[in-house]
Protein backbone atom coordinates (compact mmCIF):
# COMPACT_ATOMS: atom_id res chain seq x y z
CA UNK A 1 0.00 0.00 0.00
CA UNK A 2 2.92 2.35 0.62
CA UNK A 3 3.94 2.11 -3.02
CA UNK A 4 0.41 3.08 -4.10
CA UNK A 5 0.39 6.05 -1.71
CA UNK A 6 3.78 7.22 -2.98
CA UNK A 7 2.54 7.15 -6.57
CA UNK A 8 -0.63 9.05 -5.62
CA UNK A 9 1.54 11.73 -4.01
CA UNK A 10 2.83 12.57 -7.50
CA UNK A 11 -0.72 13.43 -8.70
CA UNK A 12 -2.23 16.90 -8.69
CA UNK A 13 -4.93 17.11 -6.01
CA UNK A 14 -8.65 17.94 -6.13
CA UNK A 15 -10.57 18.68 -2.94
CA UNK A 16 -14.00 17.46 -1.86
CA UNK A 17 -15.53 20.93 -2.36
CA UNK A 18 -14.16 21.06 -5.91
CA UNK A 19 -15.81 17.70 -6.71
CA UNK A 20 -19.23 19.37 -7.09
CA UNK A 21 -18.42 20.04 -10.75
CA UNK A 22 -18.11 16.30 -11.42
CA UNK A 23 -20.80 14.77 -9.21
CA UNK A 24 -22.21 12.91 -12.25
CA UNK A 25 -25.36 11.76 -10.49
CA UNK A 26 -26.83 10.91 -13.93
CA UNK A 27 -24.17 9.09 -15.91
CA UNK A 28 -22.90 6.12 -17.86
CA UNK A 29 -20.68 3.62 -16.04
CA UNK A 30 -18.01 1.36 -17.50
CA UNK A 31 -16.40 -1.22 -15.20
CA UNK A 32 -13.16 -3.19 -15.29
CA UNK A 33 -11.68 -5.78 -12.96
CA UNK A 34 -8.00 -6.68 -12.71
CA UNK A 35 -5.37 -7.96 -10.30
CA UNK A 36 -3.91 -5.61 -7.71
CA UNK A 37 -0.41 -6.38 -9.00
CA UNK A 38 -1.21 -4.21 -12.05
CA UNK A 39 -2.34 -1.13 -10.12
CA UNK A 40 1.03 0.62 -9.66
CA UNK A 41 1.83 0.56 -13.36
CA UNK A 42 -1.68 1.74 -14.25
CA UNK A 43 -1.53 4.68 -11.83
CA UNK A 44 1.89 5.75 -13.12
CA UNK A 45 0.53 5.89 -16.67
CA UNK A 46 -2.58 7.83 -15.61
CA UNK A 47 -0.72 10.45 -13.57
CA UNK A 48 -0.40 13.10 -16.34
CA UNK A 49 -4.13 13.06 -17.13
CA UNK A 50 -5.94 12.97 -13.78
CA UNK A 51 -6.13 14.66 -10.40
CA UNK A 52 -6.65 12.57 -7.27
CA UNK A 53 -9.29 13.34 -4.65
CA UNK A 54 -7.80 14.14 -1.24
CA UNK A 55 -9.99 14.13 1.89
CA UNK A 56 -8.47 15.28 5.19
CA UNK A 57 -5.01 14.46 3.89
CA UNK A 58 -6.00 11.02 2.58
CA UNK A 59 -5.83 10.08 -1.09
CA UNK A 60 -7.20 6.60 -0.35
CA UNK A 61 -10.61 6.71 1.35
CA UNK A 62 -12.65 4.09 3.20
CA UNK A 63 -16.26 3.43 2.18
CA UNK A 64 -18.77 1.44 4.24
CA UNK A 65 -22.17 0.61 2.70
CA UNK A 66 -25.14 -1.21 4.23
CA UNK A 67 -27.37 -2.64 1.48
CA UNK A 68 -31.09 -3.34 1.82
CA UNK A 69 -33.29 -5.74 -0.11
CA UNK A 70 -36.61 -7.52 0.24
CA UNK A 71 -36.72 -10.74 2.30
CA UNK A 72 -36.61 -12.71 -0.98
CA UNK A 73 -33.80 -10.60 -2.51
CA UNK A 74 -35.94 -9.01 -5.21
CA UNK A 75 -33.33 -6.38 -6.12
CA UNK A 76 -30.56 -8.97 -6.27
CA UNK A 77 -32.63 -11.27 -8.51
CA UNK A 78 -33.47 -8.44 -10.91
CA UNK A 79 -29.77 -7.84 -11.36
CA UNK A 80 -29.00 -11.57 -11.63
CA UNK A 81 -31.58 -11.98 -14.39
CA UNK A 82 -30.23 -8.96 -16.29
CA UNK A 83 -33.30 -6.75 -15.92
CA UNK A 84 -32.85 -3.02 -16.35
CA UNK A 85 -34.96 -0.37 -14.61
CA UNK A 86 -33.64 -1.77 -11.33
CA UNK A 87 -32.67 -0.26 -8.00
CA UNK A 88 -30.08 -0.58 -5.28
CA UNK A 89 -30.80 0.84 -1.83
CA UNK A 90 -28.12 1.53 0.76
CA UNK A 91 -26.73 3.64 3.55
CA UNK A 92 -23.18 4.78 2.86
CA UNK A 93 -20.53 6.20 5.16
CA UNK A 94 -17.53 8.08 3.82
CA UNK A 95 -15.18 7.33 6.68
CA UNK A 96 -12.52 10.04 6.30
CA UNK A 97 -15.06 12.88 6.00
CA UNK A 98 -17.55 11.16 8.36
CA UNK A 99 -20.33 11.96 5.89
CA UNK A 100 -23.30 9.59 5.80
CA UNK A 101 -26.03 9.30 3.18
CA UNK A 102 -29.04 7.20 2.31
CA UNK A 103 -28.76 6.47 -1.41
CA UNK A 104 -31.00 5.07 -4.13
CA UNK A 105 -29.32 3.99 -7.37
CA UNK A 106 -31.44 3.42 -10.47
CA UNK A 107 -30.16 1.70 -13.62
CA UNK A 108 -32.53 2.55 -16.45
CA UNK A 109 -33.22 0.73 -19.71
CA UNK A 110 -30.87 3.07 -21.57
CA UNK A 111 -27.92 1.92 -19.47
CA UNK A 112 -27.66 5.12 -17.45
CA UNK A 113 -27.14 5.17 -13.69
CA UNK A 114 -29.07 7.80 -11.72
CA UNK A 115 -28.21 8.27 -8.05
CA UNK A 116 -30.21 10.27 -5.51
CA UNK A 117 -29.38 10.66 -1.84
CA UNK A 118 -30.13 12.44 1.41
CA UNK A 119 -27.69 13.22 4.18
CA UNK A 120 -27.97 11.21 7.41
CA UNK A 121 -26.78 11.75 10.97
CA UNK A 122 -26.29 8.03 11.49
CA UNK A 123 -26.73 4.67 9.79
CA UNK A 124 -29.60 2.56 11.07
CA UNK A 125 -30.97 -0.90 10.39
CA UNK A 126 -34.28 0.69 9.45
CA UNK A 127 -35.14 3.27 6.79
CA UNK A 128 -37.01 6.21 8.24
CA UNK A 129 -37.67 9.97 8.08
CA UNK A 130 -36.07 11.66 5.01
CA UNK A 131 -34.61 8.34 3.86
CA UNK A 132 -38.06 6.78 3.85
CA UNK A 133 -39.47 9.74 1.90
CA UNK A 134 -36.75 9.33 -0.75
CA UNK A 135 -37.33 5.58 -0.93
CA UNK A 136 -41.06 6.01 -1.56
CA UNK A 137 -40.45 8.79 -4.10
CA UNK A 138 -37.87 6.90 -6.15
CA UNK A 139 -38.91 3.24 -5.89
CA UNK A 140 -41.96 1.01 -5.51
CA UNK A 141 -40.66 -0.19 -2.14
CA UNK A 142 -41.48 0.92 1.39
CA UNK A 143 -39.28 0.66 4.45
CA UNK A 144 -41.55 -2.11 5.80
CA UNK A 145 -40.66 -4.53 2.99
CA UNK A 146 -36.89 -3.96 3.05
CA UNK A 147 -34.31 -5.33 5.47
CA UNK A 148 -30.54 -4.90 5.87
CA UNK A 149 -28.65 -7.66 4.09
CA UNK A 150 -24.91 -7.07 4.05
CA UNK A 151 -22.14 -4.51 4.54
CA UNK A 152 -19.91 -3.94 1.53
CA UNK A 153 -16.69 -2.18 2.55
CA UNK A 154 -13.60 -1.18 0.59
CA UNK A 155 -11.05 1.56 0.08
CA UNK A 156 -11.32 3.85 -2.94
CA UNK A 157 -9.05 6.01 -5.03
CA UNK A 158 -10.98 8.67 -6.97
CA UNK A 159 -9.41 10.23 -10.05
CA UNK A 160 -10.82 13.23 -11.90
CA UNK A 161 -10.02 13.95 -15.54
CA UNK A 162 -8.17 17.26 -15.94
CA UNK A 163 -9.87 18.10 -19.23
CA UNK A 164 -13.39 16.63 -19.30
CA UNK A 165 -16.25 15.68 -16.91
CA UNK A 166 -15.06 12.19 -16.01
CA UNK A 167 -14.34 10.37 -12.78
CA UNK A 168 -12.52 7.08 -12.37
CA UNK A 169 -13.00 5.18 -9.12
CA UNK A 170 -10.55 2.42 -8.22
CA UNK A 171 -11.72 0.12 -5.41
CA UNK A 172 -9.47 -2.23 -3.47
CA UNK A 173 -9.42 -4.10 -0.15
CA UNK A 174 -12.98 -5.29 -0.79
CA UNK A 175 -14.57 -7.14 2.11
CA UNK A 176 -18.08 -8.17 3.07
CA UNK A 177 -19.49 -8.13 6.60
CA UNK A 178 -22.57 -9.93 7.89
CA UNK A 179 -23.39 -10.71 11.53
CA UNK A 180 -19.79 -9.93 12.56
CA UNK A 181 -18.41 -12.37 9.98
CA UNK A 182 -15.92 -10.90 7.52
CA UNK A 183 -14.95 -12.26 4.12
CA UNK A 184 -12.05 -10.60 2.31
CA UNK A 185 -11.61 -10.58 -1.46
CA UNK A 186 -7.86 -10.32 -1.87
CA UNK A 187 -6.02 -8.97 -4.93
CA UNK A 188 -9.16 -7.76 -6.75
CA UNK A 189 -9.38 -4.24 -8.16
CA UNK A 190 -12.73 -2.93 -9.41
CA UNK A 191 -12.37 0.22 -11.52
CA UNK A 192 -15.25 2.24 -12.89
CA UNK A 193 -15.31 5.06 -15.42
CA UNK A 194 -18.15 7.52 -14.81
CA UNK A 195 -19.05 9.95 -17.58
CA UNK A 196 -21.96 12.23 -18.46
CA UNK A 197 -21.66 10.93 -22.01
CA UNK A 198 -19.06 8.99 -23.95
CA UNK A 199 -15.95 11.08 -24.56
CA UNK A 200 -12.22 10.65 -24.93
CA UNK A 201 -10.85 8.95 -21.81
CA UNK A 202 -7.17 8.31 -21.04
CA UNK A 203 -8.26 5.52 -18.69
CA UNK A 204 -10.31 3.72 -21.36
CA UNK A 205 -7.43 4.06 -23.83
CA UNK A 206 -5.05 2.56 -21.26
CA UNK A 207 -7.37 -0.39 -20.60
CA UNK A 208 -7.42 -1.08 -24.34
CA UNK A 209 -3.65 -0.79 -24.55
CA UNK A 210 -3.21 -3.26 -21.67
CA UNK A 211 -5.85 -5.64 -23.10
CA UNK A 212 -7.97 -5.36 -19.94
CA UNK A 213 -11.49 -6.02 -21.08
CA UNK A 214 -14.59 -4.29 -19.84
CA UNK A 215 -16.33 -6.40 -17.22
CA UNK A 216 -19.18 -5.47 -14.93
CA UNK A 217 -19.40 -6.76 -11.38
CA UNK A 218 -21.88 -5.66 -8.73
CA UNK A 219 -20.22 -5.53 -5.32
CA UNK A 220 -23.59 -6.03 -3.63
CA UNK A 221 -24.44 -9.10 -5.72
CA UNK A 222 -20.93 -10.48 -5.23
CA UNK A 223 -21.39 -10.10 -1.48
CA UNK A 224 -24.77 -11.83 -1.52
CA UNK A 225 -23.31 -14.80 -3.42
CA UNK A 226 -20.37 -14.92 -1.00
CA UNK A 227 -22.54 -15.14 2.12
CA UNK A 228 -25.80 -16.79 1.04
CA UNK A 229 -25.19 -20.36 -0.13
CA UNK A 230 -28.62 -21.13 -1.57
CA UNK A 231 -29.05 -17.98 -3.61
CA UNK A 232 -29.55 -18.46 -7.36
CA UNK A 233 -26.55 -17.12 -9.29
CA UNK A 234 -26.35 -19.07 -12.58
CA UNK A 235 -26.03 -15.92 -14.68
CA UNK A 236 -23.14 -14.70 -12.54
CA UNK A 237 -21.07 -17.89 -12.85
CA UNK A 238 -18.95 -16.72 -15.82
CA UNK A 239 -18.12 -13.51 -13.94
CA UNK A 240 -17.25 -15.42 -10.78
CA UNK A 241 -14.94 -17.74 -12.72
CA UNK A 242 -13.27 -14.70 -14.30
CA UNK A 243 -12.84 -13.01 -10.90
CA UNK A 244 -11.37 -16.15 -9.39
CA UNK A 245 -8.84 -16.35 -12.22
CA UNK A 246 -7.96 -12.66 -11.87
CA UNK A 247 -7.45 -12.83 -8.11
CA UNK A 248 -5.21 -15.90 -8.44
CA UNK A 249 -3.02 -14.48 -11.21
CA UNK A 250 0.36 -13.26 -10.00
CA UNK A 251 1.65 -12.17 -13.40
CA UNK A 252 -0.19 -10.66 -16.31
CA UNK A 253 -0.97 -13.18 -18.99
CA UNK A 254 -3.31 -11.64 -21.51
Buried (B, 14 or more C-beta within 10 A) or exposed (E): EEEBEEBBEEBEEBEBEEBEEBEBEEBBBBBBBBBBEBBEEBBEBBBEBBBBBBBEEBBBBBBBBBBBBBEEBBBBBBBBEEEEEBBBBBBBBBBBEEEBBBBBBBBEEEEBBEBBBBEBEEBBEEBEBEBBEBBEEBBEBEBEEBEBBBBBBBBBBBBBBEEBBBBBBBBBBBBBBBEEEEEEBEBBBBBBBBBBEEEEBBBBEBBEEBEBEEBEBBBBBBBBBBBBEEBEBEEBEEBBEBBEEBBEBEEEEE
